[in-house]
Amino acid sequence: MTRNNNGNETDFWHNKRVCVTGGAGFLGSFVVGKLRQRGVREIFVPRKCDYDLVQHDCIQQMLSDARPDIVIHLAARVGGIGANREHPAEFFYDNLMMGVQLMHESWKFGVEKFVAVGTVCAYPKFTPVPFKEDDLWNGYPEETNAPYGLAKKMLLVQSQAYRQQYGFSSIFLLPVNLYGPGDNFNPDSSHVIPALIKKCVEAKERGDNFIEVWGDGSPTREFLYVEDAAEGILLATEHYNKSEPVNLGSAFEISIKDLVETIARLTGFSGDIVWDASKPNGQPRRKLDVSRAEKEFGFVAQTMFKSGLDRTITWYQAYRQHESVR
């Protein structure tokens, strides 16, 4: 008998073989760590160099090698606004083919439960705030990341169809933007928090008197600390088994302007912030209704936003120092 982070005993994972696609990545590493804390011994993490999950035969080989009871599908081609604008076709094709083929082959293979992790980018551009799961189909996603968002949303359609026709146990989760230690800080593909942390830390080191930021600072975003997201995914895996999608969020909303100023303060950058209004803002507002997750499987985010930012900045500064002496 093991305990989850809420202190509840669960034997759900007893003798389970779990495959975590993307398990070596940012979110995946926390999911794998929490699986180990729960006593899971058989965890299979496919590496891209061994299994290209866009390819059908690689998916079949991976399932044959892993022989999983549970598949948690985290692998994705992801990036910020710039990466989505430059590679919309690849973001659509790679994410669609990975997810749809993996769920289909998992059903054929006899997997007991499939956990599909989608994206807040699946929501319509002008969804009423806070975003409720029932509003997911009431419009087209924000244009800069619509191909990615729609590719991931097809997993919800597939999950519901396979449950209806085959009785396949699959669920679909919608996490808001994640952040935390180990995030992707590559400026060509990172999301807003790591991009801003990197920009402020490096500007301070160089002694720059300003940084430039895309947009006008008016959009709002909600962020979920990566460790909280991992806990939410495992709680849903343990306790949720319905067709309806479920949001995973923190219920904390902040404007990009306030976010930039907060990161500048926490990193010690005291220069000016110059807004490039010729660049896109992205979706005007993002804040999730998180009541379904709490009701269905008891998930409530535990990490305060400033605390999570502090940990992320501290991790990145230590990482840079480590890299500089290698």
LOSE-838006 format. One record per residue: residue in one letter; x, y, z of N, C-alpha, C in turn. Coordinates in steps of 0.05 Angstrom, whole numbers, plus 5000, padded with zeros to 4 digits. Layout:
BEGIN
  residuo  neast  nnorth   nup  caeast  canorth  caup  ceast  cnorth   cup
        A      X       Y     Z       X        Y     Z      X       Y     Z
...
This chain:
BEGIN
  residuo  neast  nnorth   nup  caeast  canorth  caup  ceast  cnorth   cup
        M   5017    4976  5000    5000     5000  5000   5018    5025  5000
        T   5013    5043  4981    5028     5068  4979   5010    5092  4985
        R   5023    5115  4989    5008     5140  4994   5014    5160  4972
        N   4993    5175  4964    4998     5197  4945   5004    5222  4962
        N   5009    5244  4948    5017     5268  4962   4996    5281  4980
        N   4971    5272  4976    4950     5282  4993   4947    5265  5019
        G   4965    5245  5021    4965     5228  5045   4946    5205  5044
        N   4932    5202  5021    4913     5180  5019   4926    5155  5010
        E   4918    5133  5023    4929     5107  5015   4917    5098  4989
        T   4933    5085  4972    4923     5075  4947   4938    5050  4939
        D   4924    5030  4930    4938     5006  4919   4935    5005  4889
        F   4927    5028  4877    4922     5029  4848   4947    5020  4833
        W   4971    5027  4842    4995     5023  4827   5008    4996  4832
        H   4996    4980  4849    5008     4954  4857   5013    4936  4832
        N   5038    4929  4827    5046     4912  4805   5039    4923  4778
        K   5035    4949  4775    5029     4961  4750   5055    4967  4734
        R   5053    4962  4708    5075     4971  4690   5065    4996  4677
        V   5081    5018  4679    5073     5044  4669   5092    5054  4648
        C   5081    5062  4626    5097     5075  4604   5091    5105  4605
        V   5112    5121  4608    5109     5151  4608   5123    5162  4584
        T   5108    5168  4563    5121     5181  4540   5128    5209  4548
        G   5151    5218  4539    5161     5244  4548   5171    5243  4577
        G   5176    5219  4588    5183     5216  4615   5211    5227  4622
        A   5227    5232  4602    5254     5244  4607   5253    5274  4605
        G   5229    5286  4599    5227     5314  4595   5220    5329  4620
        F   5213    5354  4617    5208     5372  4639   5186    5362  4658
        L   5161    5360  4648    5139     5349  4664   5143    5320  4670
        G   5152    5305  4650    5155     5276  4653   5173    5267  4675
        S   5195    5282  4679    5214     5275  4700   5201    5277  4728
        F   5183    5296  4732    5168     5298  4757   5147    5276  4760
        V   5134    5269  4738    5115     5248  4739   5128    5221  4746
        V   5151    5216  4733    5166     5192  4739   5175    5191  4768
        G   5185    5214  4778    5193     5216  4806   5171    5210  4825
        K   5147    5220  4819    5124     5215  4837   5114    5186  4834
        L   5117    5174  4811    5110     5146  4808   5129    5129  4826
        R   5154    5136  4826    5173     5121  4843   5166    5124  4873
        Q   5158    5149  4880    5150     5154  4908   5126    5137  4915
        R   5109    5131  4896    5085     5114  4900   5092    5084  4900
        G   5117    5078  4896    5125     5050  4896   5124    5035  4870
        V   5120    5050  4848    5119     5037  4821   5147    5029  4813
        R   5151    5004  4807    5177     4993  4801   5182    4991  4771
        E   5161    4985  4756    5163     4981  4727   5154    5006  4712
        I   5173    5024  4707    5168     5049  4693   5184    5049  4667
        F   5171    5051  4645    5185     5051  4619   5183    5079  4607
        V   5207    5090  4601    5209     5117  4589   5222    5115  4562
        P   5205    5116  4541    5217     5113  4514   5233    5138  4506
        R   5256    5134  4495    5273     5156  4486   5269    5160  4456
        K   5270    5185  4447    5265     5191  4419   5286    5178  4401
        C   5310    5175  4411    5331     5162  4395   5325    5133  4390
        D   5308    5121  4407    5301     5093  4404   5273    5089  4392
        Y   5255    5107  4397    5228     5105  4388   5218    5132  4378
        D   5215    5136  4352    5203     5160  4342   5173    5156  4342
        L   5159    5167  4361    5131     5161  4365   5113    5174  4344
        V   5124    5189  4325    5109     5198  4302   5105    5174  4283
        Q   5122    5155  4284    5122     5132  4266   5107    5108  4277
        H   5088    5098  4261    5070     5077  4270   5085    5052  4280
        D   5105    5043  4264    5120     5019  4272   5136    5023  4298
        C   5145    5047  4303    5160     5053  4328   5141    5051  4352
        I   5116    5060  4348    5097     5058  4370   5091    5029  4377
        Q   5087    5013  4356    5082     4984  4360   5106    4971  4375
        Q   5130    4978  4366    5154     4966  4379   5156    4975  4408
        M   5150    5001  4413    5152     5011  4440   5132    4997  4459
        L   5107    4993  4450    5088     4979  4466   5095    4950  4470
        S   5107    4938  4450    5116     4910  4453   5139    4908  4473
        D   5157    4927  4473    5179     4927  4492   5170    4935  4521
        A   5152    4954  4523    5143     4964  4549   5122    4946  4562
        R   5105    4934  4547    5082     4918  4557   5068    4932  4580
        P   5058    4957  4575    5047     4972  4597   5019    4965  4604
        D   5012    4968  4630    4985     4968  4639   4972    4996  4636
        I   4989    5016  4640    4980     5044  4639   4999    5060  4621
        V   4988    5076  4603    5004     5095  4587   4996    5123  4595
        I   5016    5139  4603    5013     5167  4608   5027    5182  4586
        H   5012    5194  4568    5023     5206  4544   5029    5236  4548
        L   5054    5242  4553    5064     5270  4557   5080    5280  4533
        A   5090    5262  4517    5108     5270  4495   5093    5289  4476
        A   5107    5311  4469    5095     5330  4451   5117    5347  4438
        R   5110    5358  4415    5127     5379  4403   5116    5405  4412
        V   5130    5420  4429    5119     5444  4441   5138    5468  4438
        G   5128    5492  4443    5144     5516  4442   5127    5540  4447
        G   5140    5563  4448    5125     5588  4452   5113    5599  4426
        I   5104    5624  4427    5090     5636  4404   5108    5635  4379
        G   5133    5643  4383    5151     5644  4359   5154    5617  4346
        A   5159    5596  4362    5162     5569  4350   5136    5559  4337
        N   5113    5566  4349    5088     5558  4337   5083    5572  4310
        R   5091    5597  4309    5087     5612  4283   5106    5602  4261
        E   5130    5593  4269    5149     5584  4249   5145    5555  4240
        H   5133    5539  4257    5130     5510  4250   5102    5500  4254
        P   5081    5514  4244    5054     5505  4250   5047    5477  4238
        A   5058    5471  4215    5053     5445  4203   5065    5422  4219
        E   5090    5426  4228    5103     5405  4244   5089    5402  4271
        F   5081    5425  4283    5068     5423  4309   5041    5408  4306
        F   5028    5412  4284    5002     5398  4280   5007    5368  4274
        Y   5024    5362  4254    5028     5335  4246   5040    5318  4267
        D   5062    5327  4279    5076     5310  4298   5059    5304  4323
        N   5045    5324  4333    5029     5319  4357   5004    5302  4351
        L   4992    5307  4327    4969     5290  4320   4977    5261  4316
        M   4998    5257  4301    5006     5229  4294   5016    5214  4319
        M   5030    5228  4336    5039     5215  4361   5015    5206  4377
        G   4997    5224  4382    4975     5218  4401   4955    5199  4390
        V   4945    5203  4365    4924     5187  4354   4933    5158  4350
        Q   4957    5155  4339    4967     5127  4335   4973    5113  4361
        L   4984    5128  4380    4991     5116  4406   4966    5107  4421
        M   4945    5123  4421    4920     5115  4434   4908    5090  4420
        H   4908    5091  4394    4896     5068  4378   4911    5042  4384
        E   4937    5044  4383    4953     5020  4387   4952    5011  4416
        S   4949    5030  4435    4946     5022  4463   4920    5007  4467
        W   4899    5016  4454    4873     5002  4456   4876    4973  4444
        K   4889    4971  4421    4893     4945  4409   4910    4927  4426
        F   4929    4939  4440    4948     4924  4456   4936    4914  4482
        G   4913    4926  4490    4900     4918  4515   4908    4934  4539
        V   4919    4958  4535    4926     4976  4557   4902    4981  4575
        E   4906    4979  4601    4883     4983  4620   4873    5011  4621
        K   4892    5031  4620    4884     5059  4622   4903    5076  4606
        F   4892    5095  4592    4908     5114  4576   4902    5142  4586
        V   4923    5157  4593    4921     5184  4603   4932    5203  4582
        A   4914    5218  4569    4923     5237  4549   4925    5265  4562
        V   4948    5278  4558    4952     5304  4570   4951    5325  4547
        G   4931    5341  4547    4927     5361  4526   4941    5387  4532
        T   4927    5409  4525    4939     5436  4529   4917    5457  4531
        V   4923    5478  4546    4905     5500  4548   4901    5514  4521
        C   4921    5510  4503    4919     5522  4476   4896    5511  4460
        A   4883    5490  4470    4860     5478  4456   4835    5496  4459
        Y   4835    5513  4479    4811     5530  4484   4807    5551  4462
        P   4782    5559  4457    4777     5581  4438   4791    5607  4447
        K   4797    5624  4427    4811     5648  4433   4796    5666  4453
        F   4770    5667  4450    4754     5685  4467   4736    5670  4486
        T   4747    5650  4498    4732     5634  4518   4726    5652  4543
        P   4701    5651  4553    4695     5666  4577   4713    5657  4600
        V   4722    5677  4616    4740     5671  4638   4724    5669  4664
        P   4730    5648  4681    4750     5627  4677   4741    5606  4657
        F   4761    5594  4644    4755     5574  4623   4742    5549  4637
        K   4718    5542  4628    4704     5518  4637   4707    5497  4615
        E   4710    5472  4623    4713     5450  4604   4691    5449  4584
        D   4666    5457  4592    4643     5455  4574   4645    5476  4551
        D   4663    5495  4553    4666     5516  4533   4688    5509  4512
        L   4698    5484  4514    4721     5477  4497   4716    5479  4467
        W   4691    5475  4459    4685     5474  4431   4671    5499  4421
        N   4670    5520  4437    4654     5544  4429   4671    5565  4415
        G   4686    5556  4395    4702     5575  4379   4729    5564  4371
        Y   4744    5579  4355    4770     5571  4345   4792    5580  4363
        P   4813    5564  4367    4835     5573  4385   4850    5597  4374
        E   4865    5609  4392    4882     5632  4384   4901    5624  4362
        E   4902    5641  4341    4914     5633  4316   4943    5624  4317
        T   4959    5636  4335    4988     5630  4335   4994    5602  4344
        N   4976    5590  4359    4981     5562  4368   4958    5543  4363
        A   4940    5551  4344    4917     5535  4338   4924    5507  4327
        P   4943    5505  4308    4950     5478  4298   4958    5458  4321
        Y   4974    5468  4339    4983     5452  4362   4959    5445  4380
        G   4943    5466  4387    4921     5462  4405   4900    5443  4393
        L   4894    5445  4367    4874     5427  4355   4885    5399  4352
        A   4910    5395  4347    4922     5368  4345   4919    5354  4372
        K   4924    5368  4393    4921     5356  4420   4892    5351  4427
        K   4874    5369  4418    4846     5367  4424   4833    5342  4411
        M   4845    5333  4389    4835     5309  4376   4837    5285  4393
        L   4855    5286  4413    4857     5263  4432   4832    5261  4449
        L   4819    5284  4455    4794     5283  4470   4773    5270  4453
        V   4771    5277  4428    4751     5265  4410   4756    5235  4409
        Q   4781    5227  4405    4787     5199  4403   4781    5184  4429
        S   4789    5197  4452    4784     5184  4478   4754    5179  4482
        Q   4738    5199  4476    4709     5195  4479   4697    5174  4460
        A   4707    5174  4435    4697     5155  4415   4705    5127  4423
        Y   4730    5123  4432    4739     5096  4439   4725    5086  4465
        R   4719    5104  4483    4704     5096  4507   4676    5087  4498
        Q   4663    5103  4480    4636     5097  4472   4634    5071  4457
        Q   4653    5066  4438    4650     5042  4421   4663    5018  4434
        Y   4686    5022  4447    4702     4999  4456   4703    4996  4487
        G   4692    5016  4501    4694     5015  4530   4723    5020  4539
        F   4739    5033  4523    4767     5038  4529   4770    5058  4551
        S   4785    5052  4572    4789     5070  4595   4811    5090  4588
        S   4802    5114  4580    4821     5136  4574   4810    5162  4585
        I   4828    5180  4593    4820     5206  4603   4836    5227  4590
        F   4825    5252  4591    4838     5275  4578   4840    5298  4597
        L   4865    5307  4601    4871     5328  4620   4881    5353  4606
        L   4874    5377  4616    4881     5402  4604   4897    5419  4623
        P   4923    5415  4624    4940     5432  4642   4944    5460  4630
        V   4944    5480  4648    4951     5507  4640   4982    5508  4636
        N   4992    5531  4629    5021     5534  4624   5037    5526  4649
        L   5057    5510  4645    5073     5500  4668   5099    5516  4670
        Y   5111    5514  4694    5137     5527  4699   5150    5512  4722
        G   5176    5515  4725    5190     5503  4747   5219    5495  4740
        P   5233    5485  4760    5261     5476  4755   5262    5455  4733
        G   5282    5457  4716    5286     5438  4694   5270    5445  4669
        D   5258    5469  4669    5243     5478  4645   5261    5481  4621
        N   5250    5485  4598    5265     5490  4573   5271    5520  4572
        F   5297    5526  4573    5306     5554  4572   5318    5562  4544
        N   5314    5545  4524    5323     5551  4497   5305    5574  4486
        P   5317    5597  4479    5300     5619  4470   5285    5614  4445
        D   5293    5595  4429    5279     5588  4404   5254    5572  4408
        S   5251    5560  4432    5228     5542  4436   5216    5544  4464
        S   5226    5561  4481    5216     5562  4509   5190    5577  4511
        H   5176    5573  4533    5152     5588  4539   5160    5613  4554
        V   5139    5628  4562    5144     5656  4571   5160    5658  4597
        I   5155    5642  4617    5170     5645  4642   5200    5639  4639
        P   5207    5615  4628    5236     5611  4625   5249    5631  4606
        A   5235    5640  4585    5246     5659  4567   5252    5686  4581
        L   5234    5694  4599    5237     5719  4613   5259    5717  4634
        I   5260    5694  4648    5281     5690  4668   5309    5692  4655
        K   5312    5677  4633    5337     5677  4618   5344    5706  4609
        K   5324    5720  4598    5329     5747  4588   5338    5765  4610
        C   5325    5764  4633    5332     5782  4656   5359    5775  4668
        V   5364    5749  4672    5390     5741  4684   5413    5749  4667
        E   5411    5744  4640    5433     5751  4622   5436    5781  4619
        A   5414    5796  4619    5416     5825  4617   5430    5836  4641
        K   5424    5826  4665    5437     5835  4689   5467    5829  4688
        E   5474    5805  4679    5502     5798  4677   5518    5816  4658
        R   5505    5824  4636    5518     5841  4616   5518    5870  4624
        G   5501    5877  4644    5498     5905  4651   5480    5921  4632
        D   5463    5907  4617    5444     5921  4599   5426    5939  4615
        N   5418    5961  4602    5399     5980  4615   5370    5976  4607
        F   5365    5956  4589    5337     5950  4582   5335    5922  4571
        I   5311    5910  4573    5304     5886  4558   5280    5891  4541
        E   5277    5876  4519    5254     5879  4501   5236    5855  4504
        V   5210    5860  4506    5191     5838  4510   5169    5841  4488
        W   5160    5818  4478    5139     5817  4458   5112    5827  4469
        G   5097    5840  4450    5069     5848  4457   5069    5874  4472
        D   5046    5878  4486    5043     5903  4501   5039    5898  4531
        G   5040    5873  4540    5039     5867  4569   5011    5863  4579
        S   4990    5867  4562    4963     5866  4572   4951    5838  4576
        P   4960    5818  4561    4947     5791  4565   4952    5781  4593
        T   4935    5764  4602    4938     5751  4628   4943    5721  4624
        R   4956    5709  4643    4962     5680  4641   4959    5668  4669
        E   4953    5642  4669    4954     5626  4694   4976    5606  4690
        F   4991    5601  4712    5013     5583  4711   5011    5562  4733
        L   5020    5538  4727    5019     5516  4746   5047    5505  4750
        Y   5055    5504  4775    5081     5493  4782   5083    5464  4774
        V   5105    5456  4762    5107     5430  4749   5103    5407  4768
        E   5112    5410  4793    5108     5388  4812   5078    5384  4819
        D   5064    5407  4820    5035     5405  4824   5021    5392  4800
        A   5030    5399  4776    5018     5386  4752   5022    5356  4753
        A   5046    5347  4760    5052     5319  4761   5034    5305  4781
        E   5029    5317  4804    5012     5306  4824   4983    5304  4814
        G   4974    5325  4800    4947     5325  4789   4943    5303  4768
        I   4963    5298  4752    4961     5277  4732   4959    5250  4745
        L   4974    5245  4766    4973     5219  4779   4948    5215  4795
        L   4938    5237  4808    4912     5234  4822   4890    5228  4802
        A   4890    5240  4778    4870     5234  4758   4873    5206  4748
        T   4897    5196  4745    4902     5169  4736   4890    5149  4756
        E   4894    5155  4782    4884     5138  4803   4854    5138  4807
        H   4842    5162  4804    4814     5165  4814   4794    5174  4793
        Y   4802    5181  4768    4783     5192  4749   4780    5173  4725
        N   4756    5168  4718    4751     5150  4695   4725    5157  4680
        K   4725    5182  4670    4702     5191  4655   4712    5204  4628
        S   4692    5209  4611    4699     5219  4584   4703    5249  4584
        E   4693    5264  4604    4694     5293  4603   4723    5303  4609
        P   4732    5323  4594    4759     5334  4599   4761    5347  4626
        V   4785    5350  4637    4788     5362  4663   4812    5382  4662
        N   4807    5407  4671    4828     5427  4674   4846    5421  4697
        L   4872    5427  4694    4891     5427  4716   4904    5454  4717
        G   4899    5469  4738    4910     5496  4740   4914    5504  4769
        S   4922    5529  4773    4928     5539  4799   4907    5559  4809
        A   4890    5569  4790    4869     5589  4796   4882    5617  4802
        F   4908    5621  4794    4921     5646  4798   4927    5659  4771
        E   4917    5683  4767    4920     5697  4741   4937    5721  4745
        I   4956    5726  4726    4974     5749  4727   4978    5760  4699
        S   4979    5786  4697    4984     5799  4671   5014    5795  4663
        I   5019    5795  4637    5046     5792  4627   5063    5815  4638
        K   5051    5839  4639    5066     5862  4649   5075    5857  4678
        D   5056    5848  4695    5063     5843  4723   5083    5819  4725
        L   5080    5800  4707    5098     5777  4707   5127    5786  4701
        V   5130    5803  4681    5157     5812  4673   5169    5828  4696
        E   5153    5846  4708    5164     5862  4730   5171    5845  4754
        T   5155    5824  4759    5162     5806  4782   5187    5791  4777
        I   5191    5780  4753    5215     5765  4746   5239    5784  4747
        A   5236    5808  4737    5259     5827  4737   5267    5832  4766
        R   5248    5836  4784    5254     5842  4812   5267    5818  4825
        L   5257    5794  4820    5268     5770  4833   5296    5762  4823
        T   5302    5770  4798    5328     5764  4787   5348    5787  4792
        G   5338    5809  4802    5356     5832  4807   5361    5850  4783
        F   5345    5846  4761    5349     5864  4738   5334    5890  4743
        S   5347    5912  4741    5335     5938  4748   5333    5957  4724
        G   5338    5947  4700    5335     5964  4676   5307    5968  4667
        D   5304    5981  4644    5277     5987  4633   5266    5962  4618
        I   5240    5962  4616    5226     5941  4601   5214    5955  4576
        V   5222    5947  4553    5213     5958  4527   5194    5939  4514
        W   5170    5947  4508    5150     5930  4496   5150    5933  4466
        D   5151    5910  4452    5150     5910  4423   5122    5903  4414
        A   5105    5923  4411    5077     5919  4405   5072    5908  4377
        S   5093    5908  4360    5090     5896  4333   5088    5866  4334
        K   5097    5854  4357    5096     5825  4361   5070    5817  4373
        P   5061    5792  4368    5034     5784  4378   5033    5780  4408
        N   5009    5786  4419    5004     5782  4447   4997    5753  4454
        G   4986    5739  4434    4974     5713  4440   4946    5716  4451
        Q   4936    5695  4463    4908     5695  4474   4905    5718  4494
        P   4883    5733  4494    4880     5756  4512   4881    5749  4541
        R   4866    5728  4549    4866     5720  4577   4866    5689  4579
        R   4879    5679  4600    4878     5651  4606   4876    5647  4637
        K   4853    5636  4645    4849     5629  4672   4829    5606  4672
        L   4835    5584  4686    4819     5561  4685   4799    5559  4708
        D   4776    5547  4704    4759     5538  4725   4769    5511  4733
        V   4779    5509  4758    4792     5484  4767   4774    5468  4786
        S   4748    5474  4787    4730     5461  4806   4726    5431  4799
        R   4726    5424  4773    4721     5396  4766   4744    5378  4777
        A   4769    5387  4775    4791     5371  4784   4789    5366  4814
        E   4782    5387  4829    4779     5384  4858   4756    5365  4865
        K   4734    5368  4851    4710     5351  4857   4715    5322  4849
        E   4727    5317  4826    4729     5290  4816   4752    5274  4828
        F   4775    5287  4833    4798     5272  4844   4814    5287  4865
        G   4803    5308  4876    4815     5321  4899   4840    5337  4893
        F   4843    5346  4868    4868     5361  4862   4865    5391  4867
        V   4883    5402  4884    4885     5430  4888   4915    5437  4888
        A   4923    5456  4872    4951     5464  4870   4961    5474  4897
        Q   4986    5466  4904    4997     5472  4931   5018    5495  4931
        T   5029    5501  4908    5053     5519  4907   5044    5547  4901
        M   5051    5566  4918    5046     5594  4913   5064    5604  4890
        F   5054    5622  4874    5067     5630  4850   5095    5641  4855
        K   5098    5659  4874    5124     5671  4879   5144    5650  4889
        S   5135    5631  4905    5152     5610  4915   5162    5593  4891
        G   5144    5587  4873    5151     5571  4850   5171    5586  4832
        L   5167    5613  4828    5185     5629  4813   5213    5629  4826
        D   5214    5633  4852    5239     5633  4867   5255    5607  4862
        R   5241    5585  4864    5254     5559  4860   5264    5556  4831
        T   5248    5565  4812    5256     5563  4784   5280    5581  4778
        I   5280    5605  4788    5303     5623  4783   5328    5612  4797
        T   5326    5603  4821    5348     5591  4835   5360    5567  4820
        W   5342    5550  4810    5351     5527  4794   5366    5536  4769
        Y   5355    5556  4755    5367     5565  4730   5395    5578  4735
        Q   5397    5594  4756    5423     5606  4762   5444    5585  4769
        A   5436    5564  4784    5454     5543  4791   5462    5527  4766
        Y   5443    5523  4748    5448     5509  4723   5468    5524  4706
        R   5464    5550  4703    5483     5567  4688   5511    5566  4699
        Q   5513    5567  4726    5539     5566  4738   5553    5539  4733
        H   5537    5518  4735    5547     5491  4730   5557    5489  4701
        E   5541    5499  4682    5549     5497  4654   5574    5514  4648
        S   5577    5536  4662    5600     5554  4656   5627    5542  4665
        V   5626    5523  4684    5651     5512  4694   5657    5484  4682
        R   5639    5475  4665    5644     5449  4652   5665    5450  4631
